[in-house]
């Protein structure tokens, strides 16, 4: 994970359609430029494509492609990573 940038932590689900609330650990606007994130569950790393980004207070609300049910994403407390951009290096 050394070559990845931590961008957030899943805090809870949002609604019943598979959206999640993320506490950003970097600039929240970064999520608008991301195509995917890597979800680290501690046992595996899963690539999730970002379908939609919204904001609520200090949180980012993400909708992932193929995650359409609240039961499909139960990885609360897991970390989200992405590849660093050239501006991060």
Buried (B, 14 or more C-beta within 10 A) or exposed (E): EEEBBBBBBBBEBBEEEBBBBBBBBBEBEBBEEBEBBBBBEEEEBBEBEBBEBEEEEEBBBBBBEEBBEBEEBEBEEBBBBBEEEEEEE
